[in-house]
Amino acid sequence: MPKHLVVIGAGVIGLELGSVWRRLGAQVTVVEFLDRICPGVDGEAGKTLQRSLSRQGISFKLSSKVTSAITSANGVQLSVEPAAGGTAELLEADYVLVAIGRRPYTQGLGLETVGLTTDKRGMLANKGHRTEATGVWVIGDVTSGPMLAHKAEDEAMACIEQIIGKAGEVNYNLIPNVIYTRPELASVGKTEEQLKAEGRAYKVGKFPFTANSRAKINHETEGFAKVLADERTDEILGVHLVGPSVSEMIGEYCVAMEFSASAEDIALTCHPHPTRSEALRQAAMNVEGIATQM
């Protein structure tokens, strides 16, 4: 059990493992080169998660880089500087967890014997899950797309369907993403930042878990449900959840978005009471500003 654990990288894995060790009692410091945690997630959701983890005692050093590490029998001494350059700070830790990314496991597989080559990251290219080699297919972490088990599972099913002559495809726009911290962060579809970059007009509906009966009863009221819908058609474009067990709730919106549902479709759908899932409906209702208090 480390007294002080430094995590390099505020991505999914760094936050998940840092969150675990903090709950076990370790002092945890997270060092991130960028100015935010979890790049790629909805900005508001990311900030909410960071505030929650900070309240639990995790320290964040954002816009910072590790320039050296010296190990000894007593632990590790890290030199940490501002990402833009500046005065270095020394951090003493029992252990350091490097969580700055993942690499595909493609080395030593004999790919060259069937005429396959990888890119600089070790990734294999694919076109409809086919590789350049006849009869060799590719799915999962060794090819493009998020390194997620459920993404690989979807690709496997689509791949097998194609092998046996059926039409198989994966909707990469609707792959859900979950950060298994406490509270959790779960999302699917577009973020606000992406919609703004695209110049797409959208509406926002939010509902806090502080106003949800089940969350209040269980004393787990951190976070919110957030729905982004097209301003003109009301089609759901993205959903971002921060809170307890939201990994179990995001699937409802994955199904809805596969059917191109509108926020109104969810708003008109009866949800059981008292459950956390009511927050999903209330957020959809609030796209038009008609949420009710629980």
Summary of the structure (lengths in Angstrom):
residues: 294
radius of gyration: 21.8
end to end distance: 41.9
largest distance: 63.6
contacts: 917
relative contact order: 0.11
helix: 32%
strand: 26%
